Amino acid sequence: MIPYSVLDLSPIPDGSTAADALSNTLDLARETERLGYNRFWLAEHHNMTGIASAATAVVIGHVAAGTSRIRVGAGGIMLPNHAPLVIAEQFGTLATLHPGRIDLGLGRAPGTDMLTARALRRNLESSDNFPQDVVELMSYFDEAAPHQRLRAVPGVGTHVPVWILGSSLYGAQLAAHLGLPYAFASHFAPGALEDAIEVYRQTFRPSPTLNKPYFMLAANVFAAETDREALRLKSSMQQAFANLRSGHPGPLPRPVDDIDAVIDPAFRPGVDEALRVSVSGSRETVQTGLAALIERYKPDELILTGQIHDHRARVRSFAIAAEAMLSLGASAMAAE
């Protein structure tokens, strides 16, 4: 059985607050830890009224302090927004407080609009320096050389595991070149998924970090007691994507019974394409869908996400997904 993990954006549902969202994130982390999930990752987004994880390192610290076993990390930090030394200090501190439990996934996109990117006070061309910034950042986690003048404190010697995240061939090529694990953002941008996997695996160069490719597939899961109820839960995320595409992002919408009644038909094809790496339904339906994704893409790890308006329904969805993954693992062992 491959490991299965969680990607959480700390969604702010319509009618709730950021405080509610952050409380729900910790509750979900505790529940998914109990359910056997491997990692709990949070993502950096800015100026989004439906997402509460903007100060990603702070939320990671909150989650790590409130759990005991599950790995906690960033999926990811948008490095063009930050100086590498600052991120090294943040994640070096996290790794010092929570040894052996912190991951750092790095992305090249700003995670926001250009107006907000400017407000973050980073050079807008800094994405062009992404490979150099990654290498610089990783160097701060190594042991210090004699007489080294610039160090991340805490950070030096922590060897925080670094991942490359991406939704294009660029990230796949960089992860392969540096010999790093690679996670693809197939949960919202699956267009280049097949090509990126092939590029990563075919061009991977072993490194002191990793001797063979390690690929993590991101997938949306909306699980409930019935297929019909699961599709209703999914409608919140469908509406959120349609609102984003139309230039009107906001809190996570309440679910509806008929998605076609609330989404402009002009946006429906784009929403369906963005969310095509998804499984929705009862446990049996979800198990079949996850098995198909694993068989098709052969990931080394699966990271599941799903923005669901009702928190208890979201926790239940991840519980059903865990049951499905355990069943798949039992079936695989029986086949052997």
C-alpha positions as CSV (number, residue, x, y, z in Angstrom):
1,M,0.0,0.0,0.0
2,I,1.4,3.4,-0.9
3,P,1.4,6.2,1.7
4,Y,-1.6,8.6,1.6
5,S,-1.5,12.2,2.8
6,V,-3.6,15.4,3.2
7,L,-3.3,18.7,1.5
8,D,-5.4,21.4,3.3
9,L,-5.9,25.0,2.3
10,S,-7.7,25.8,5.6
11,P,-10.8,26.8,3.7
12,I,-13.1,29.5,5.0
13,P,-16.7,28.4,4.3
14,D,-19.4,30.9,3.6
15,G,-20.8,31.9,6.9
16,S,-17.6,31.1,8.9
17,T,-14.5,33.0,9.9
18,A,-10.7,32.5,9.5
19,A,-10.6,31.6,13.2
20,D,-13.2,28.8,12.4
21,A,-11.1,27.6,9.5
22,L,-7.8,27.4,11.5
23,S,-9.6,25.6,14.3
24,N,-11.0,23.1,11.7
25,T,-7.6,22.6,10.2
26,L,-6.1,21.5,13.5
27,D,-9.1,19.2,14.1
28,L,-8.7,17.7,10.6
29,A,-5.0,17.2,11.3
30,R,-5.7,15.3,14.5
31,E,-8.3,13.2,12.9
32,T,-6.2,12.3,9.8
33,E,-3.3,11.5,12.1
34,R,-5.5,9.0,13.9
35,L,-6.6,7.6,10.5
36,G,-3.1,6.8,9.4
37,Y,-2.4,9.6,7.0
38,N,1.3,10.1,6.4
39,R,1.6,13.9,5.9
40,F,-0.5,17.0,6.5
41,W,0.5,19.8,4.1
42,L,-0.7,23.4,3.9
43,A,-0.5,25.8,1.0
44,E,0.5,29.4,0.7
45,H,-2.1,31.7,-0.9
46,H,-2.5,35.4,-0.4
47,N,-5.4,37.9,-0.6
48,M,-7.9,35.0,-0.8
49,T,-11.0,35.5,1.3
50,G,-11.7,31.7,1.2
51,I,-8.3,30.5,2.4
52,A,-6.8,31.0,5.9
53,S,-3.3,29.5,5.3
54,A,-1.5,32.6,4.0
55,A,1.0,32.6,6.9
56,T,1.8,29.0,6.1
57,A,4.8,28.5,8.4
58,V,2.7,29.8,11.4
59,V,-0.1,27.4,10.6
60,I,2.3,24.5,10.2
61,G,3.7,25.3,13.7
62,H,0.2,25.3,15.1
63,V,-0.7,22.0,13.5
64,A,2.6,20.3,14.4
65,A,2.2,21.4,18.1
66,G,-1.3,20.0,18.2
67,T,-0.3,16.6,16.7
68,S,2.3,14.0,17.6
69,R,3.2,11.7,14.7
70,I,2.0,12.9,11.3
71,R,4.5,14.8,9.2
72,V,3.5,18.5,8.7
73,G,4.7,20.7,5.9
74,A,4.2,23.1,3.1
75,G,2.5,22.1,-0.1
76,G,3.8,24.6,-0.7
77,I,5.8,27.7,0.0
78,M,5.8,30.0,-3.0
79,L,9.5,30.8,-3.0
80,P,9.4,33.8,-5.4
81,N,7.6,35.6,-2.6
82,H,10.4,35.2,-0.1
83,A,14.1,35.5,0.5
84,P,15.5,31.9,0.8
85,L,17.2,32.7,4.1
86,V,13.9,33.7,5.7
87,I,12.3,30.4,4.7
88,A,15.3,28.5,5.9
89,E,15.0,30.2,9.3
90,Q,11.3,29.6,9.5
91,F,11.5,25.9,8.6
92,G,14.7,25.4,10.5
93,T,12.9,26.6,13.6
94,L,9.9,24.3,12.8
95,A,12.3,21.4,12.4
96,T,14.1,22.3,15.6
97,L,10.8,22.4,17.5
98,H,9.4,19.2,15.8
99,P,12.4,17.0,14.8
100,G,11.8,14.6,12.0
101,R,8.3,15.8,11.2
102,I,8.6,18.9,9.0
103,D,8.5,18.9,5.1
104,L,9.1,21.9,2.8
105,G,7.5,21.9,-0.6
106,L,8.5,24.7,-2.9
107,G,6.6,26.3,-5.8
108,R,7.5,28.8,-8.4
109,A,4.1,30.6,-8.8
110,P,3.2,33.6,-6.7
111,G,0.1,32.0,-5.2
112,T,-1.8,35.2,-5.8
113,D,-2.5,38.1,-8.2
114,M,0.1,40.5,-9.4
115,L,-1.2,43.4,-7.2
116,T,-0.7,41.2,-4.2
117,A,2.6,39.9,-5.4
118,R,3.8,43.5,-5.5
119,A,2.5,44.1,-1.9
120,L,4.6,41.1,-0.8
121,R,7.6,43.3,-1.7
122,R,9.5,40.8,-3.8
123,N,11.0,41.4,-7.2
124,L,8.4,40.2,-9.8
125,E,11.2,38.7,-11.8
126,S,12.3,36.5,-8.8
127,S,10.6,33.5,-10.3
128,D,13.4,33.5,-12.9
129,N,15.8,32.8,-10.1
130,F,13.8,29.9,-8.7
131,P,16.4,27.1,-9.3
132,Q,19.2,29.2,-7.7
133,D,16.9,30.1,-4.8
134,V,16.1,26.5,-4.2
135,V,19.8,25.5,-4.1
136,E,20.6,28.4,-1.8
137,L,17.7,27.5,0.5
138,M,18.8,23.8,0.7
139,S,22.4,24.9,1.5
140,Y,21.1,26.6,4.7
141,F,19.9,23.2,6.0
142,D,23.3,21.5,5.5
143,E,26.0,21.3,8.1
144,A,27.9,24.6,8.3
145,A,31.3,24.8,6.7
146,P,34.3,26.1,8.8
147,H,34.3,29.9,9.0
148,Q,30.9,30.1,7.1
149,R,29.7,33.6,7.6
150,L,26.0,33.3,6.6
151,R,23.9,30.7,8.4
152,A,20.2,30.0,9.1
153,V,19.9,29.9,12.9
154,P,17.9,27.7,13.6
155,G,18.2,25.8,10.3
156,V,21.8,24.8,9.9
157,G,22.2,21.0,10.2
158,T,18.4,20.3,10.3
159,H,18.4,18.8,6.8
160,V,14.7,19.6,6.3
161,P,13.4,17.5,3.4
162,V,12.7,19.7,0.3
163,W,10.2,18.9,-2.4
164,I,9.6,20.5,-5.7
165,L,5.9,21.2,-6.6
166,G,4.6,22.0,-10.0
167,S,1.9,21.9,-12.6
168,S,4.2,22.0,-15.7
169,L,7.3,20.4,-17.1
170,Y,9.5,23.1,-15.5
171,G,9.1,21.7,-12.0
172,A,9.5,18.2,-13.2
173,Q,12.8,19.0,-14.9
174,L,14.1,20.9,-11.9
175,A,13.1,18.1,-9.5
176,A,14.8,15.5,-11.7
177,H,17.9,17.7,-12.1
178,L,18.3,18.2,-8.4
179,G,17.4,14.7,-7.4
180,L,14.4,15.8,-5.3
181,P,11.0,14.3,-4.7
182,Y,8.3,15.8,-6.9
183,A,4.6,16.6,-6.3
184,F,2.3,17.5,-9.2
185,A,-0.7,19.9,-8.7
186,S,-3.1,17.6,-10.5
187,H,-5.9,18.5,-8.1
188,F,-6.4,21.8,-10.0
189,A,-4.1,21.9,-13.0
190,P,-3.8,18.4,-14.5
191,G,-3.1,19.4,-18.1
192,A,0.6,18.4,-18.2
193,L,0.4,15.6,-15.7
194,E,1.3,12.6,-17.9
195,D,4.2,14.5,-19.6
196,A,5.5,15.8,-16.3
197,I,5.6,12.3,-14.8
198,E,7.5,10.9,-17.8
199,V,10.0,13.8,-17.8
200,Y,10.6,13.5,-14.1
201,R,11.1,9.7,-14.1
202,Q,13.1,9.6,-17.3
203,T,15.6,12.4,-16.5
204,F,15.9,11.9,-12.7
205,R,19.5,12.1,-11.5
206,P,20.3,10.4,-8.1
207,S,21.4,12.8,-5.4
208,P,22.5,12.6,-1.7
209,T,18.8,13.3,-1.0
210,L,17.2,10.6,-3.1
211,N,18.6,7.7,-5.1
212,K,15.5,7.2,-7.3
213,P,12.4,9.2,-8.4
214,Y,9.7,9.8,-5.8
215,F,6.5,11.1,-7.2
216,M,3.4,12.3,-5.3
217,L,0.0,12.6,-7.1
218,A,-2.5,15.1,-5.8
219,A,-6.2,14.2,-6.1
220,N,-9.5,15.6,-5.0
221,V,-11.7,13.3,-2.9
222,F,-15.3,13.9,-2.0
223,A,-16.6,10.9,-0.1
224,A,-19.9,10.4,1.6
225,E,-22.3,7.6,2.5
226,T,-23.9,7.8,-1.0
227,D,-22.7,8.8,-4.4
228,R,-25.4,11.5,-4.6
229,E,-24.4,13.1,-1.3
230,A,-20.7,13.1,-2.4
231,L,-21.5,14.9,-5.6
232,R,-23.4,17.5,-3.6
233,L,-20.3,18.0,-1.4
234,K,-18.2,18.5,-4.5
235,S,-20.5,21.3,-5.7
236,S,-18.8,23.7,-3.3
237,M,-15.4,23.3,-4.9
238,Q,-16.9,23.5,-8.4
239,Q,-18.6,26.8,-7.5
240,A,-15.3,28.1,-6.0
241,F,-13.4,27.3,-9.2
242,A,-16.1,28.9,-11.3
243,N,-16.1,32.0,-9.1
244,L,-12.3,32.2,-9.3
245,R,-12.3,31.8,-13.1
246,S,-14.9,34.6,-13.4
247,G,-12.8,37.0,-11.2
248,H,-15.0,36.7,-8.2
249,P,-13.3,34.6,-5.6
250,G,-14.7,34.4,-2.1
251,P,-15.5,32.1,0.8
252,L,-16.2,28.5,0.0
253,P,-19.8,28.3,-1.2
254,R,-22.5,26.2,0.3
255,P,-23.2,23.0,-1.6
256,V,-26.2,22.7,-4.0
257,D,-28.1,19.8,-5.4
258,D,-27.9,21.0,-9.0
259,I,-24.5,22.5,-10.0
260,D,-25.7,23.4,-13.5
261,A,-28.3,25.8,-11.9
262,V,-25.6,27.9,-10.4
263,I,-22.5,27.8,-12.7
264,D,-22.4,29.7,-15.9
265,P,-22.3,27.1,-18.7
266,A,-19.3,29.0,-20.2
267,F,-17.2,28.1,-17.2
268,R,-18.3,24.5,-16.8
269,P,-15.8,22.9,-19.2
270,G,-12.9,24.7,-17.5
271,V,-14.1,23.6,-14.1
272,D,-14.5,20.0,-15.2
273,E,-11.0,20.0,-16.7
274,A,-9.4,21.5,-13.6
275,L,-11.0,18.9,-11.3
276,R,-10.7,15.9,-13.5
277,V,-8.3,14.2,-11.2
278,S,-11.0,13.7,-8.6
279,V,-13.0,10.8,-7.1
280,S,-16.4,11.3,-5.7
281,G,-18.9,8.9,-4.2
282,S,-19.5,6.3,-1.5
283,R,-16.6,4.2,-0.1
284,E,-16.9,1.6,-2.9
285,T,-17.0,4.3,-5.6
286,V,-14.0,6.1,-4.0
287,Q,-12.0,2.9,-3.7
288,T,-12.6,2.1,-7.3
289,G,-11.6,5.6,-8.3
290,L,-8.4,5.7,-6.2
291,A,-7.4,2.3,-7.5
292,A,-7.8,3.6,-11.1
293,L,-5.6,6.7,-10.4
294,I,-2.9,4.5,-8.7
295,E,-2.9,2.1,-11.6
296,R,-2.8,4.8,-14.2
297,Y,-0.1,7.1,-12.8
298,K,1.7,4.7,-10.4
299,P,2.5,7.3,-7.8
300,D,4.9,6.6,-4.9
301,E,2.5,8.5,-2.7
302,L,-1.0,10.0,-2.9
303,I,-1.9,13.3,-1.4
304,L,-5.7,13.9,-1.1
305,T,-7.5,17.2,-0.8
306,G,-11.1,18.3,-0.9
307,Q,-12.7,21.6,0.0
308,I,-16.0,20.7,1.6
309,H,-18.3,23.4,3.2
310,D,-19.3,21.4,6.3
311,H,-16.4,20.5,8.5
312,R,-17.8,17.3,9.8
313,A,-18.6,16.2,6.3
314,R,-15.0,17.0,5.3
315,V,-13.6,14.9,8.2
316,R,-15.9,12.1,7.3
317,S,-14.8,12.3,3.6
318,F,-11.1,11.8,4.7
319,A,-12.2,9.0,6.9
320,I,-13.9,7.2,4.1
321,A,-10.9,7.8,1.8
322,A,-8.7,6.2,4.5
323,E,-11.0,3.2,4.6
324,A,-10.7,2.9,0.9
325,M,-6.9,3.1,0.9
326,L,-6.7,0.5,3.6
327,S,-9.0,-1.8,1.6
328,L,-6.8,-1.3,-1.4
329,G,-3.7,-2.2,0.6
330,A,-5.4,-5.3,2.0
331,S,-6.4,-6.4,-1.5
332,A,-2.8,-5.8,-2.7
333,M,-1.3,-7.9,0.1
334,A,-3.9,-10.7,-0.5
335,A,-3.0,-10.7,-4.2
336,E,0.7,-11.2,-3.3
